[in-house]
């Protein structure tokens, strides 16, 4: 059971590997100090802050944010450390509030690594303070405990550090604020360098920058992690970690990394925008329309090495801003409800309030206070959402084809590129607080995991209301549209699409691909066709893997296509025997590292006859739906995001035009 602490109260900690989660209604700076048996901080090497975020057994965020997760391993602390004090401060000069009394009360929770809350503390009754000691983890004999502190400092970070016994606290406070100011600029990692064509096997070294996905539970399925989404959550390593905003699943999934899985190195779970070398500065923001008003949004208002990268980074920032704003609102509403319940309990526990009108007046006062707090939280949310909506209205028309929806006019003037873009849009995300505010869902290119278009009626409430045949056709049309987008953003001849349609039931949806002549071969039907395509692709994976391991790319057969390959599988598992199922699992596991990807259209319920043998297959794929469904989740704040598939405007011929351009580019290149 969770212990809800009040100021001064303590609680025993049942474990030593913990996360400390901070939720505030505004960006705050989070840090921590270590103290000895007398509480003395021995030097700056015992202080974790944005400029120096890691200590043995302790890691904090590197930037100001409305939500933080601090990682603590009490057994890994330096010798002599008997106390960990968690500090919060408002950033200076960021244009935000200057005192905690002007923002919702911060909420702090101590949790296990599985997210189970151990103790919580709401920092109430703060006014002019701009810094606060929130929690204290301390050792008593052989046991660790947590104490709710809530000591505020009107003198800010410098006064708080001085109270901790830090030498020259003003200088350290200044350096921390400088680190926070530097962190306010969004950064994005440059694309990996491209080796000369003659010196490389395309993507043969692959990478595993996608995060693991959580095992899919039985239906009804909970929200799946976004993107690598992981964005599951970050993987636990031997070192303590923190799920900072830049590690959260954002609207982008996967992405290339320097270390490949084929090389046997560790998987890189770093956010694709994370880097140490600063990229070029973003363009200057437009001046405010009126004094005191926020600056007018600008497309590409983020750092990056190209406009595509700036826009990619800006979309990440919009996703994070929306997640934070909604998390702050929901936290404030929950706090208002909790506070009302506590006030009612205190009032009604007094027998004198149970007679006459005292009890009714207490209820009215508590509810009025609850309504006031919730109303203020909604006003702040509406203000943030309006600013994000204005930014989205500017960004959407400026997106390149790879990031744009089918209704964007950029597709009508699209030319097949000579280099692949950073990412590809596969849908939109939104939250129930404002459903018209859509954030593009981007997957990094080259693809690092396959996709699964769920054609089952149990996929969502909307799917349950649809006719089965109509839903399956819609799922296949969705797969065809994604295949077309991939073909359109790759250079001519560097991306091939294969199709398996065992019963030939997808002839209608496949017609645009077949008629344009962009498939690697006719859709495979029957047991023989299925076996032939799977044998061809598994052979390709085997040969490229052997060449990579032996560092003998020149030994590959001259007729082997080393470009990216996509296998579209319709109506799985119908028409697949045990050998074919095994080959599909092999392609899902081993294919992405060497450029072979799956795009499956399947109803998982119909595959239940295979039992748990197919569970690894489902877990290796990013599940999307042909109709809107709230099945994607980010472990950063736990929102269930509604996924909206990209749709072609009624009557539009954009799909046929794009495929015609792909075919023409191939003919011109002689591919």
C-alpha positions in Angstrom: 0.0 0.0 0.0 1.3 3.5 -0.9 2.2 5.7 2.1 0.8 9.3 1.6 3.3 11.3 3.6 2.8 14.7 5.2 5.6 17.1 6.1 8.0 15.5 8.6 6.6 12.0 8.3 8.9 9.0 7.4 8.4 5.6 5.9 10.6 2.5 5.6 11.9 1.7 2.1 11.4 -2.0 1.2 14.1 -1.9 -1.5 17.2 0.0 -2.5 16.8 0.4 -6.3 14.2 3.2 -6.7 12.9 5.9 -8.9 11.8 9.3 -7.6 9.2 10.8 -9.8 8.5 14.5 -9.8 5.4 16.1 -11.3 5.0 19.8 -11.3 2.7 22.2 -13.2 5.7 24.1 -14.7 9.3 23.2 -15.6 11.5 22.8 -12.6 15.1 21.9 -12.0 15.7 18.7 -10.2 18.9 17.8 -8.3 20.1 15.8 -5.3 22.8 16.0 -2.7 24.5 13.3 -0.7 25.2 13.7 3.0 27.2 11.8 5.5 26.0 10.6 8.9 25.7 14.2 10.1 24.1 15.4 6.9 27.2 17.2 5.7 27.8 17.4 1.9 31.5 16.8 1.5 31.9 18.7 -1.7 30.6 19.3 -5.2 31.4 15.7 -6.1 28.5 14.8 -3.8 26.0 16.9 -5.7 24.0 15.8 -8.8 22.5 18.6 -10.9 21.8 19.3 -14.6 25.4 20.3 -15.2 26.7 17.1 -13.6 23.8 14.7 -13.6 25.5 11.4 -12.5 27.0 10.2 -9.3 27.6 6.6 -8.2 24.1 5.3 -7.5 22.3 8.5 -8.5 21.2 10.1 -11.8 19.1 13.2 -12.3 17.7 15.0 -15.3 19.9 17.3 -17.4 17.3 19.9 -18.1 14.3 21.7 -16.6 11.0 19.8 -17.1 7.5 19.5 -15.6 8.1 15.8 -15.0 11.3 14.1 -13.8 12.4 10.6 -12.9 15.5 10.4 -10.8 17.2 7.0 -10.5 18.6 5.9 -7.2 20.5 2.8 -6.3 21.2 3.1 -2.5 23.6 0.2 -2.4 25.8 1.9 -5.1 26.2 5.2 -3.3 29.7 6.3 -2.4 31.1 5.0 0.9 30.1 7.3 3.7 26.9 8.5 2.1 24.0 8.1 4.5 21.5 10.6 3.1 20.1 11.6 -0.3 18.2 14.9 -0.4 16.1 15.7 -3.4 16.0 19.4 -4.4 13.7 21.3 -6.7 14.1 24.8 -8.0 12.5 27.1 -10.5 14.7 28.0 -13.5 15.9 31.6 -13.6 15.4 33.8 -16.6 13.2 31.2 -18.5 10.2 33.5 -18.5 8.3 31.2 -16.2 7.0 31.6 -12.6 9.5 32.9 -10.0 7.8 31.4 -6.9 6.2 28.1 -6.1 3.1 29.8 -4.8 2.2 30.7 -8.3 2.1 27.1 -9.6 0.3 23.9 -8.7 1.8 22.1 -5.7 4.6 19.7 -6.9 4.0 16.0 -6.3 6.8 13.6 -5.5 6.6 9.8 -5.5 9.1 7.2 -4.5 8.5 4.1 -6.6 10.1 0.7 -7.3 11.6 0.0 -10.7 8.3 -1.5 -11.8 6.5 1.8 -11.1 4.8 0.6 -7.9 4.4 3.6 -5.6 6.0 3.2 -2.2 5.5 6.7 -0.7 4.1 10.0 -2.1 4.3 13.6 -0.9 2.5 16.7 -2.1 4.5 19.9 -1.4 1.7 22.3 -0.2 1.8 25.6 1.6 4.6 27.1 -0.5 4.4 30.8 -1.4 7.5 33.0 -2.1 9.9 30.1 -2.2 11.7 29.4 -5.5 13.6 26.4 -4.3 12.6 23.5 -2.0 14.1 20.4 -0.3 11.4 17.9 -1.2 12.4 14.5 0.1 15.2 12.9 2.1 16.3 9.2 1.9 18.3 8.4 4.9 19.9 5.3 6.5 19.1 4.2 10.1 21.3 1.4 11.1 20.8 -1.2 8.3 17.5 0.2 7.0 16.7 3.0 4.6 13.8 5.3 5.1 12.2 8.3 3.3 11.2 11.5 5.0 8.9 14.2 3.6 10.8 17.5 4.1 9.1 20.3 2.1 11.5 23.0 3.3 11.3 26.0 1.0 13.8 28.8 0.4 12.8 32.3 -0.7 16.5 32.9 -1.5 16.3 30.3 -4.2 18.9 27.7 -5.2 21.9 29.5 -3.6 20.2 29.7 -0.2 19.1 26.1 -0.4 22.7 24.9 -1.2 24.1 27.1 1.5 21.8 25.3 4.0 23.2 22.0 2.8 26.6 23.2 3.8 28.0 23.7 0.2 31.0 26.0 -0.1 30.4 29.0 -2.4 26.7 28.1 -3.1 26.1 31.2 -5.3 28.7 30.1 -7.8 27.4 26.6 -8.0 23.8 27.8 -8.3 24.9 30.1 -11.2 26.6 27.2 -13.0 23.5 25.0 -12.5 21.2 27.7 -14.0 23.6 28.1 -16.9 23.4 24.3 -17.6 19.6 24.6 -17.5 19.7 27.5 -19.9 21.8 25.5 -22.3 19.5 22.6 -22.0 16.4 24.7 -23.0 17.6 24.6 -26.6 16.4 21.4 -28.3 19.1 19.3 -29.8 19.0 16.5 -32.4 21.7 14.0 -33.3 22.9 14.2 -36.9 22.1 11.4 -39.3 24.8 8.6 -39.3 27.4 9.2 -42.0 26.7 7.4 -45.2 29.5 5.2 -46.5 30.3 5.3 -50.3 28.0 3.0 -52.2 31.0 0.9 -53.4 32.2 0.4 -49.9 29.1 -0.8 -48.2 26.4 -3.4 -48.2 23.2 -1.4 -47.7 22.3 -1.4 -44.0 24.1 -4.7 -43.6 25.5 -3.6 -40.3 22.1 -2.5 -39.2 21.4 -1.2 -35.7 19.1 -1.8 -32.8 18.2 1.7 -31.7 14.6 0.6 -31.2 13.6 -0.1 -27.7 12.1 -3.4 -26.6 8.4 -3.7 -26.4 6.5 -5.0 -23.5 5.0 -8.5 -23.9 1.5 -8.2 -25.2 -1.0 -9.3 -22.6 -4.3 -11.1 -23.3 -7.1 -9.1 -24.9 -8.3 -6.5 -24.3 -4.7 -5.3 -24.8 -3.4 -2.3 -22.9 -1.7 0.6 -24.6 1.4 -0.5 -26.4 4.6 1.4 -25.9 5.2 4.2 -28.4 7.9 3.9 -30.9 10.6 1.9 -29.7 8.9 2.4 -28.1 10.0 1.4 -26.5 9.5 3.3 -25.7 8.3 0.3 -23.3 10.5 2.1 -20.9 14.2 2.4 -21.0 15.9 -0.9 -20.4 17.4 -1.4 -17.0 21.2 -1.7 -17.1 23.7 -2.3 -14.4 23.9 1.5 -14.0 21.1 3.6 -12.6 19.1 5.4 -15.2 16.4 8.0 -15.4 13.6 8.3 -17.9 14.2 12.0 -18.8 12.0 13.7 -21.3 14.5 13.1 -24.1 14.3 9.4 -23.5 10.6 9.2 -23.6 8.8 7.7 -26.4 8.0 10.4 -28.5 6.3 10.3 -31.9 9.3 8.7 -33.5 10.1 5.0 -33.4 13.4 3.4 -33.7 16.3 4.9 -35.6 19.8 4.2 -36.8 22.6 4.1 -34.3 26.3 3.7 -34.5 26.5 0.3 -32.9 24.7 -2.5 -34.7 23.2 -5.6 -33.4 25.1 -7.6 -35.9 28.4 -6.4 -34.3 27.4 -8.0 -31.0 27.5 -4.7 -29.2 24.9 -3.5 -26.7 21.6 -2.0 -27.9 21.7 1.8 -27.9 18.7 3.1 -26.1 19.6 6.8 -26.5 17.0 9.2 -27.8 17.8 9.9 -31.5 18.0 13.6 -30.7 20.6 13.1 -27.9 24.1 14.1 -28.6 27.1 15.9 -27.1 28.2 18.1 -30.0 25.8 21.0 -30.5 24.2 21.2 -33.9 23.6 24.5 -35.7 21.4 27.0 -33.8 17.7 27.2 -34.8 16.4 30.2 -36.8 15.4 33.1 -34.7 11.8 32.9 -33.5 9.3 35.5 -34.8 8.8 38.5 -32.5 5.7 38.5 -30.3 2.6 39.8 -32.0 2.0 42.0 -28.9 4.1 42.8 -25.9 3.7 40.1 -23.2 2.4 37.6 -25.7 4.3 34.4 -26.7 6.3 34.5 -29.9 4.6 33.5 -33.1 5.4 29.9 -34.0 7.9 29.2 -36.8 8.2 26.0 -38.8 11.7 24.5 -38.2 12.2 26.4 -35.0 14.6 23.8 -33.6 18.3 22.9 -33.9 19.4 20.5 -36.5 21.7 20.0 -39.5 19.0 20.4 -42.1 15.4 21.6 -42.4 14.1 18.0 -42.3 16.0 17.5 -39.1 14.8 20.7 -37.6 11.2 19.8 -38.4 11.8 16.3 -37.0 13.1 17.8 -33.8 10.3 20.3 -33.6 7.7 17.5 -33.9 9.4 15.7 -31.0 9.2 18.9 -29.0 5.5 19.3 -29.7 4.9 15.8 -28.6 6.8 16.3 -25.4 5.1 19.7 -24.7 1.6 18.1 -25.2 2.5 15.2 -22.9 3.8 17.5 -20.2 0.9 19.9 -20.4 -1.7 17.2 -20.1 0.2 15.4 -17.4 0.4 18.6 -15.4 -3.4 19.1 -15.8 -4.3 15.6 -14.8 -2.0 15.8 -11.8 -3.5 19.1 -10.7 -7.1 17.7 -11.1 -6.1 14.5 -9.1 -4.6 16.7 -6.4 -7.7 18.8 -6.2 -9.9 15.7 -5.8 -7.6 14.3 -3.2 -7.4 17.5 -1.3 -11.2 17.8 -1.3 -11.5 14.2 0.1 -9.0 14.9 2.8 -10.8 18.1 3.8 -14.1 16.4 3.9 -12.7 13.5 6.0 -11.2 16.0 8.5 -14.4 18.0 8.7 -16.8 15.1 9.1 -14.6 13.3 11.6 -15.5 16.0 14.1 -18.9 15.0 15.7 -19.8 18.7 16.0 -20.0 19.0 12.2 -22.5 16.2 11.9 -25.4 18.2 13.2 -26.8 21.4 11.9 -25.5 23.0 8.8 -21.7 22.8 9.6 -21.3 19.6 7.6 -23.0 21.0 4.6 -21.0 24.1 4.7 -17.8 22.1 4.9 -18.8 20.1 1.9 -19.6 23.2 -0.1 -16.3 24.8 0.8 -14.3 21.7 -0.1 -16.1 21.3 -3.4 -15.7 25.0 -4.2 -11.9 24.8 -3.6 -11.7 21.7 -5.7 -13.6 23.4 -8.5 -11.3 26.5 -8.3 -8.1 24.4 -8.5 -9.5 22.4 -11.4 -10.6 25.5 -13.2 -7.2 27.1 -12.8 -5.5 23.9 -14.1 -7.8 23.9 -17.1 -7.1 27.5 -17.9 -3.4 26.7 -17.9 -3.9 23.7 -20.1 -6.1 25.6 -22.6 -3.4 28.2 -22.9 -0.7 25.6 -23.6 -3.0 23.7 -26.0 -3.8 26.9 -27.9 -0.1 27.7 -28.3 0.6 24.1 -29.6 -2.3 24.3 -32.0 -0.9 27.5 -33.4 2.5 25.8 -33.8 0.9 22.8 -35.5 -1.0 25.0 -37.9 2.4 26.5 -39.0 4.4 23.3 -39.0 2.0 21.0 -40.9 2.0 22.9 -44.2 5.8 23.1 -44.1 6.4 19.4 -43.7 8.3 17.5 -46.5 6.5 14.6 -48.1 7.9 12.0 -45.8 6.5 13.8 -42.8 3.3 15.0 -44.4 -0.2 13.4 -44.5 -1.8 12.3 -47.8 -3.9 15.5 -47.9 -0.8 17.7 -48.0 -0.3 19.3 -51.5 3.4 18.5 -51.2 2.7 15.0 -52.4 1.4 16.2 -55.7 4.7 17.8 -56.5 6.8 15.0 -54.9 10.0 13.9 -56.7 11.7 10.6 -55.8 14.7 11.6 -53.7 18.3 10.6 -54.0 18.8 10.2 -50.3 16.4 8.7 -47.7 14.8 11.1 -45.2 15.3 10.8 -41.4 11.9 9.4 -40.8 8.5 8.6 -42.2 5.1 9.5 -41.0 2.8 6.5 -40.4 -0.1 8.2 -38.5 -1.1 10.8 -36.0 -1.4 10.9 -32.2 -3.8 12.8 -30.0 -5.1 12.9 -26.4 -8.7 13.3 -25.3 -8.2 16.7 -23.8 -8.1 18.1 -27.4 -8.7 15.6 -30.1 -8.1 18.0 -33.0 -4.5 18.6 -31.9 -2.6 15.9 -33.8 1.1 15.1 -33.5 2.7 13.2 -36.4 3.8 9.7 -35.5 7.2 9.2 -37.2 9.3 6.1 -37.6 13.0 6.4 -38.2 14.5 5.2 -41.5 15.9 2.7 -42.3 13.2 0.8 -40.5 14.3 -0.9 -37.3 11.2 -3.0 -36.7 8.4 -4.3 -38.8 4.7 -3.3 -38.5 1.5 -5.2 -37.9 -1.8 -3.8 -39.2 -4.4 -5.4 -36.9 -7.3 -6.5 -38.9 -9.2 -8.1 -36.0 -12.5 -6.8 -34.7 -11.2 -6.9 -31.2 -8.5 -4.3 -32.0 -10.7 -1.4 -30.9 -14.2 -0.3 -30.2 -14.5 1.2 -33.7 -13.3 -2.1 -35.3 -15.9 -4.1 -33.3 -18.6 -2.2 -35.0 -17.4 -2.8 -38.5 -18.1 -5.7 -40.9 -15.3 -8.3 -40.8 -14.7 -8.2 -44.6 -14.8 -4.4 -44.7 -12.3 -4.2 -41.8 -9.9 -6.7 -43.5 -10.0 -4.7 -46.7 -9.4 -1.5 -44.9 -6.4 -3.1 -43.1 -4.9 -4.2 -46.4 -5.5 -0.8 -47.9 -3.6 0.7 -45.0 -0.7 -1.7 -45.6 -0.6 -0.8 -49.3 -0.5 2.9 -48.5 2.4 2.5 -46.1 4.3 0.4 -48.7 3.7 3.2 -51.3 5.0 5.8 -48.9 8.2 3.8 -48.3 8.7 3.3 -52.0 8.2 7.1 -52.6 10.9 8.2 -50.1 13.7 5.9 -51.2 16.0 6.5 -54.1 15.0 4.5 -57.2 15.8 0.8 -56.9 16.9 1.0 -53.3 13.6 -0.3 -51.9 11.7 -3.4 -53.0 8.3 -4.6 -52.0 7.2 -8.3 -52.0 3.6 -9.4 -51.4 2.2 -12.7 -50.0 -1.5 -13.1 -50.6 -2.1 -16.9 -50.0 -5.7 -17.0 -51.1 -5.6 -14.1 -53.5 -8.2 -12.2 -51.4 -6.4 -8.9 -51.6 -6.5 -8.3 -55.3 -8.6 -5.1 -55.0 -6.4 -3.3 -52.4 -3.2 -4.5 -54.1 -4.3 -3.1 -57.5 -2.5 0.2 -57.3 0.8 -1.5 -56.6 0.3 -4.2 -59.3 -0.9 -1.7 -62.0 2.0 0.7 -61.4 4.5 -2.2 -61.8 6.4 -1.3 -58.6 6.3 -4.8 -57.0 9.4 -7.0 -57.0 7.1 -9.7 -58.5 3.5 -10.7 -58.7 1.7 -11.3 -55.4 2.6 -14.8 -54.2 -0.4 -17.1 -53.9 -0.8 -20.7 -52.8 1.6 -22.8 -50.8 4.2 -22.8 -53.6 4.2 -19.0 -53.9 4.5 -18.5 -50.2 7.4 -20.9 -49.9 9.2 -19.3 -52.8 9.1 -15.8 -51.5 10.0 -16.8 -47.9 12.9 -18.9 -49.2 14.2 -16.0 -51.3 14.2 -13.5 -48.4 15.6 -15.9 -45.8 18.4 -16.7 -48.2 19.1 -13.0 -48.5 19.2 -12.5 -44.8 21.5 -15.5 -44.4 24.0 -14.4 -47.1 24.2 -10.8 -45.9 24.7 -11.8 -42.3 27.5 -14.2 -43.3 29.1 -11.4 -45.3 28.9 -9.0 -42.5 30.3 -11.4 -39.9 33.2 -12.4 -42.3 33.7 -8.8 -43.4 33.5 -10.1 -46.9 30.8 -7.9 -48.6 32.6 -8.5 -52.0 31.7 -12.2 -51.8 28.0 -11.6 -52.1 26.4 -13.0 -55.3 26.3 -10.2 -58.0 22.5 -10.8 -58.5 21.7 -10.3 -54.8 19.7 -7.1 -54.2 21.2 -5.4 -51.2 18.6 -2.7 -51.1 15.9 -2.5 -48.4 13.2 -5.2 -48.7 9.6 -5.1 -47.4 7.4 -8.2 -47.2 3.7 -7.5 -47.1 1.8 -10.5 -45.7 -1.9 -10.6 -46.0 -4.4 -12.6 -43.9 -1.8 -14.3 -41.7 -1.9 -17.1 -40.6 -4.2 -18.5 -43.3 -2.2 -20.5 -45.9 1.0 -20.8 -43.7 2.3 -24.1 -42.5 4.7 -24.6 -39.6 7.8 -24.1 -41.8 6.5 -20.8 -43.2 5.6 -19.6 -39.7 9.2 -20.3 -38.5 10.6 -18.4 -41.5 8.4 -15.4 -40.7 9.6 -15.4 -37.1 13.2 -15.6 -38.4 12.6 -12.6 -40.7 11.0 -10.6 -38.0 14.0 -11.2 -35.6 16.9 -11.1 -37.9 15.7 -9.2 -41.0 15.7 -5.6 -39.8 19.4 -5.6 -39.0 20.2 -6.5 -42.7 17.4 -4.5 -44.4 14.5 -7.0 -44.6 11.2 -5.9 -42.9 7.7 -7.3 -42.3 4.4 -5.5 -42.8 1.8 -8.0 -41.7 -2.0 -7.7 -42.0 -3.3 -10.2 -39.4 -5.9 -10.8 -36.8 -4.1 -12.1 -33.7 -7.2 -13.8 -32.4 -7.2 -16.1 -35.5 -3.6 -17.0 -34.9 -4.3 -18.2 -31.4 -4.3 -21.8 -32.7 -0.6 -21.6 -32.8 -0.5 -20.9 -29.1 2.4 -18.9 -27.5 4.8 -19.9 -30.3 3.8 -16.7 -32.1 4.1 -14.3 -29.2 7.7 -13.3 -30.1 6.5 -12.5 -33.6 3.8 -10.1 -32.3 6.2 -8.5 -29.8 8.8 -7.7 -32.5 6.3 -5.7 -34.6 4.8 -2.2 -34.1 1.1 -2.7 -33.9 -1.0 -0.1 -35.8 -4.7 -0.2 -36.7 -6.8 0.7 -39.7 -9.2 2.7 -37.5 -8.5 5.0 -34.7 -7.6 3.3 -31.4 -5.9 4.3 -28.1 -3.4 1.5 -28.0 -0.1 3.4 -27.9 1.4 4.5 -24.6 4.5 6.4 -23.5 6.0 5.2 -20.3 7.4 8.7 -19.6 4.0 9.9 -18.2 1.8 7.0 -19.0 -0.6 8.6 -21.4 -2.7 6.4 -23.6 -2.4 8.1 -27.0 -5.0 7.6 -29.7 -3.5 6.5 -33.0 -5.1 7.8 -36.1 -4.1 6.1 -39.4 -3.3 8.2 -42.4 -6.2 8.3 -44.8 -6.3 9.3 -48.5 -8.8 12.0 -49.1 -12.0 10.7 -50.8 -11.7 10.9 -54.6 -8.0 11.7 -54.5 -5.7 10.1 -57.0 -2.6 10.9 -55.0 -1.7 7.3 -54.4 -1.7 6.4 -58.1 0.3 9.6 -58.8 2.9 8.7 -56.3 3.3 5.2 -57.5 3.5 6.4 -61.1 6.4 8.7 -60.1 8.1 5.7 -58.4 7.8 3.7 -61.6 9.0 6.6 -63.8 12.0 7.2 -61.6 12.9 3.5 -61.8 12.7 3.5 -65.6 14.9 6.6 -65.8 17.5 5.0 -63.5 17.4 1.8 -65.5 16.3 -0.2 -62.4 
